[in-house]
Amino acid sequence: MRRKRQRGNAMVEFAFTGTIFLMVWIGTVQLAIGMWRYHTIQYAAKTAGSYTTLHGSNCSTGGNSCSVAIKDIASVLKQNLIGIDPSAVTVTFNAMANDHVTVASTVTCQLSGGGTPCLSNTTPWPPSSNNSPGTDIEIKTEYQLKSTLATVWLPGFTHQTILF
């Protein structure tokens, strides 16, 4: 008699604990994907910043031709955004004034897709007035991560000094 009353007990217990376990598991996977994408965005911004700092006004000495435009930096950025949709990435290029704090010039564009596309922007960057060694540049990226649980903006940022 007692055995008949316990029938289905395991199924009820699984319904309570299984759904909680499943939600924790999905949340952990989504968090891992978000962190991987955050790291990728940050790495791409740092790499594009390093590329830019090596192409300042003194880069063309010794017969080198190294004028850099927004499209060149955006191309480096896009190559390093492995697994991320470039149409969901907004990029802001800032050239800093001599005080290393004030923004002297700004260009904002979409990496690809709608809006102002970076990959076709032929504007020289940094501008010739802020292209000498010792001046600073910033590259900021924003990526909209749409996951199952939430929509989050993932930033990427680099602030570097022009070397050549």
Secondary structure, DSSP 8 states (H G I E B T S, - for coil): -HHHHTTTHHHHHHHHHHHHHHHHHHHHHHHHHHHHHHHHHHHHHHHHHHHHHTSSGGGGGGG-----BHHHHHHHHHHT-TTS-GGGEEEEEEEE-TTSSSEEEEEEEESSSSSSBGGG---BSS-GGG-STT-EEEEEEEEEEE-SS-EEEEEEEEEEE---
